[in-house]
Amino acid sequence: MAEFSRAKGAGSKAFNIIQREHLMIFFLCLSVLLFSFLMKVNQGQVDFLGFKIHLPSGCLMKTLFKIECPFCGLSRSLIEIAHLNFKSAITYNLSGPAFFLFLLFQLPYRVYGFLGKGLNSYSEKLTSFPLILLLLAFFSQWLLKIFYR
């Protein structure tokens, strides 16, 4: 009986860490999605809606080596998807629409996880597997872009 109590006490502490993780990832995904709606692509550059302020390009690889990284164009792609410009979105980053969907599906999943509704190691695989597929998609489209340009 004492062993069960100790395990339960240790589990409740771990549960709080898991809750914080779900909450942090929820707000991270929500922020990315909200900024996608608040920004606009204007002649290939990113602007905040209503302002003529261009955000600087943040790709270190492109700046230093003049080669696009696997994630180049992802911000512009997400912004275009948020504004329902799907054709433009895939021209900036082919994996952008899949990443946008991944972010959207994270919101209810993370709320469910935060509430502790029976998530287990299987449910963690529901996030890990699509994330691995997304990373493979990013790097595959990047290699195709490099070799076919």
N, C-alpha and C positions, 0 to 999 in steps of 0.2 A: 504494500500500500504506500509506503514512504517513497519507494522508487517511482511510482506513478505520479506522486505529488511533485517530486523534483523534476521529472520529465515535463510535467505540465507547466511548471514554473519557468523552465528553460524555454519551452515552446512558446509561451506567451511573450517572452522578451524577443525571441526571433520573429514572432508574428508582428510586433511593432516595427521591426526593421523592414520586414516585407511590406507592411502598410506604407511606410515612408517611401520605399522604393516605388511602389505603385503610384503614389501621389506625385512624386517627383517626375516620373516618366509621363504621367497624365498631363501635368502642367507644361512640360517640355513640348510634347506633341501638340497640345492646344495652342501654345505660343507660336509654334511654327505655322500651324494652320491659320491662326488669326493674322499673323504678319503677311501671309500669302494673300489674304483678302485686303489688307490695308496698303499693299504696295501695288505698283503698276510697272509693266515693262514698257519703256518708251525708247524706241530706236535701239534696242538691244541693251539698254541700261535700265537699272532698277531705280524707280522713284517712289517716294511716299505719295499716296493719293492726295491730290490737291496741292502738292508742292513741286517746284522744279529743282529739287535737290537730288542729284545723282549719287547713289551710294557707290563707293569705290569697289573695284573688283578685289576679291579676297583670296584668289588662288595663288599661293606661293609657287607652286610648280609651274604655272603658266608664266608668272612673272620672271622666275629665274631661268627656266629651261625652254620657254616658248612652246611648251607642250601642254595640252589640256589634260587635267587629271580625270579620273573616272566620275567625279562629282561636279565637274565644270558644267554650268548651265542648270544645275538642279534648282537653285533659287528661282531663276527665271521660269523654269518649267512649272514649279509649284504655283507661282504667281499666275501664270497663264491658265493653269487648270482651275484655280480658284475663280478666275474670270471667264471660265467655260471656253477658252481658246485652245482646244485640244490639239489642233494641227500645229500651232505654234509651240505648244508644250513639248511635243516629241521632237521638234527640230532643235530645241535647246538641250534636252537630255532625254533620250529614249526610255530610260527607266523611271523618269519623273512620275508618270501616272501611277505606276505600281507603288512607288514610295508614298504618294499622296493617299492611296487606298490603305496602305499599311498604317499610316498616321491616323487616318479616320477610324480604322478598326481598333487601334490602341485605346481610344477614348472609352468606349463601353467596357472593354476588357479590363482596363486599369481601374475603373470604378468598381467593377465586379470584384476584382482582386483586393481593392482597398477595403471593401465591405466584408471580405473574408468568406465569400460564398462558395466554400468547398473547392478552392483551387488546389491543385496538386502538381506533381512533377509532369503529368501528362499535359496539363494546361500550359505549363511553361514551355513545353515543346511546341505548342501552338504559336508561340511568339518566336522561338528560336529558329524553327524550320523556315518560316517565311523570311526571316531576317537573313539567314544564310542564302536563300534563293535570291533575295534582293541584292546582296553583295556580289554574288556570282553574275547577276544581270548587269550590275554597274561595271564590273571589270570586263565582262564579255563584250558589252557594247563599246567600251573604251578601246579594247584591243582591235575590234573591227574598225573603229574610227581611225586608229593609228595606221593599220595596214592597208586600208582602202582609201586613203587620202592621197 
